[in-house]
């Protein structure tokens, strides 16, 4: 059988409990009412306080799993949106090129077809070498591929 805690032990546990309660409520004001109820120490013994803390840990771990799942869902959704945007952008670019349009002003949005500018180290030197007939693996002289720029107002 376990002996009753001393007054010092009870005081230490209550001080730690109240400190934890204050820190959690301050760090997460959105959940303050729930935390306040959970961590209320009125009419509680040490075993009851420990049981509530352990259940709070289990609950928090569940929230972590839920948040992680939502993060993964949102990341997948973002990837779908990026793929959709790239497909739509490619179609707009293709239609504007086929119809010979360089720009289309819709009032709140303007789309422009422009030559793609790529940044390469020593681009000027590579271009000069290619014009002189030097063979450089992976490099050729050609017109740049067009790109679509969309600006909103």
Legacy VTK file of the C-alpha trace (Angstrom):
# vtk DataFile Version 3.0
C-alpha trace
ASCII
DATASET POLYDATA
POINTS 153 float
0.000 0.000 0.000
1.254 3.426 -0.914
1.693 5.962 1.842
-0.031 9.336 1.680
2.039 12.105 0.127
3.589 14.641 2.419
2.463 18.247 2.516
5.647 19.216 0.662
4.925 16.679 -2.116
1.361 17.913 -2.469
2.555 21.522 -2.608
5.192 20.617 -5.239
2.654 18.751 -7.399
0.110 21.571 -7.176
2.755 24.181 -8.029
3.876 22.163 -11.075
0.234 21.593 -12.046
-0.660 25.285 -11.832
2.520 26.288 -13.686
1.723 23.819 -16.486
-1.877 25.008 -16.623
-0.830 28.669 -16.897
1.802 27.944 -19.601
-0.572 25.835 -21.720
-3.386 28.374 -21.537
-1.004 31.231 -22.384
0.534 29.312 -25.293
-2.827 28.239 -26.724
-5.507 30.824 -25.915
-7.830 29.334 -28.537
-8.157 26.167 -26.433
-8.061 27.987 -23.077
-11.594 27.008 -21.927
-11.015 23.335 -22.707
-7.573 23.372 -21.094
-8.872 25.235 -18.076
-11.558 22.596 -17.503
-9.134 19.742 -18.119
-6.486 21.128 -15.807
-8.776 22.357 -13.047
-7.339 21.089 -9.758
-10.347 21.665 -7.520
-11.445 18.535 -5.634
-8.628 16.526 -7.238
-6.139 14.124 -5.813
-2.770 13.337 -7.355
-4.008 10.153 -9.072
-6.898 12.050 -10.650
-4.529 14.799 -11.814
-2.135 12.247 -13.335
-4.994 10.421 -15.047
-6.218 13.676 -16.612
-2.688 14.574 -17.725
-2.171 11.150 -19.303
-5.509 11.423 -21.109
-4.528 14.912 -22.251
-1.303 13.482 -23.713
-3.273 10.796 -25.578
-5.712 13.446 -26.833
-2.873 15.743 -27.941
-1.182 12.861 -29.761
-4.446 12.250 -31.616
-4.573 15.913 -32.595
-0.997 15.652 -33.881
-1.983 12.730 -36.107
-5.060 14.597 -37.324
-3.047 17.749 -38.103
-0.393 15.693 -39.921
-3.087 14.029 -42.000
-4.585 17.424 -42.889
-1.145 18.748 -43.827
-0.633 15.781 -46.165
-4.091 16.318 -47.700
-3.375 20.011 -48.247
0.030 19.246 -49.817
-1.623 16.807 -52.253
-4.320 19.365 -53.032
-1.625 21.975 -53.686
0.129 19.598 -56.110
-3.166 19.044 -57.967
-3.699 22.808 -58.201
-0.138 23.307 -59.477
-0.649 20.620 -62.130
-3.987 22.139 -63.123
-2.433 25.602 -63.398
0.459 24.286 -65.498
-1.959 22.514 -67.850
-4.196 25.565 -68.191
-1.185 27.827 -68.684
0.186 25.540 -71.409
-3.156 25.495 -73.221
-3.460 29.304 -73.080
0.089 29.663 -74.409
-0.570 27.199 -77.208
-3.839 28.899 -78.245
-2.262 32.359 -78.169
0.666 31.159 -80.282
-1.612 29.437 -82.820
-3.771 32.571 -83.150
-0.696 34.835 -83.295
-1.604 36.846 -80.224
1.213 38.358 -78.221
-1.066 39.827 -75.550
-4.652 39.626 -74.415
-6.058 42.284 -72.080
-9.200 41.249 -70.223
-9.436 44.359 -68.062
-8.534 42.755 -64.744
-6.006 40.281 -66.185
-3.514 40.561 -69.019
-1.709 37.604 -70.592
1.528 38.053 -72.548
3.500 35.629 -74.717
7.178 36.357 -74.345
10.397 34.621 -75.245
11.667 32.532 -72.368
14.781 33.887 -70.760
16.950 31.320 -69.107
19.793 32.120 -66.826
22.959 30.201 -67.540
26.409 30.814 -66.216
28.714 32.220 -68.864
25.807 32.450 -71.317
27.560 35.082 -73.431
30.765 33.024 -73.672
28.840 29.844 -74.531
26.924 31.731 -77.248
30.143 33.131 -78.711
31.771 29.685 -78.678
28.756 28.119 -80.426
28.795 30.828 -83.120
32.494 30.062 -83.720
31.654 26.378 -84.237
32.792 24.993 -80.865
30.760 21.907 -79.950
29.386 22.072 -76.402
27.459 19.043 -75.118
23.839 19.955 -74.369
24.064 23.433 -75.904
22.782 24.621 -79.285
21.895 27.934 -80.824
18.142 28.277 -81.206
15.287 30.653 -80.637
14.088 30.577 -77.044
10.786 28.848 -76.279
7.986 31.287 -75.467
6.521 31.594 -71.991
3.214 32.890 -70.726
3.114 35.765 -68.266
-0.169 36.611 -66.577
-0.538 39.819 -64.609
-3.507 40.692 -62.455
-4.604 44.119 -61.333
LINES 1 154
153 0 1 2 3 4 5 6 7 8 9 10 11 12 13 14 15 16 17 18 19 20 21 22 23 24 25 26 27 28 29 30 31 32 33 34 35 36 37 38 39 40 41 42 43 44 45 46 47 48 49 50 51 52 53 54 55 56 57 58 59 60 61 62 63 64 65 66 67 68 69 70 71 72 73 74 75 76 77 78 79 80 81 82 83 84 85 86 87 88 89 90 91 92 93 94 95 96 97 98 99 100 101 102 103 104 105 106 107 108 109 110 111 112 113 114 115 116 117 118 119 120 121 122 123 124 125 126 127 128 129 130 131 132 133 134 135 136 137 138 139 140 141 142 143 144 145 146 147 148 149 150 151 152
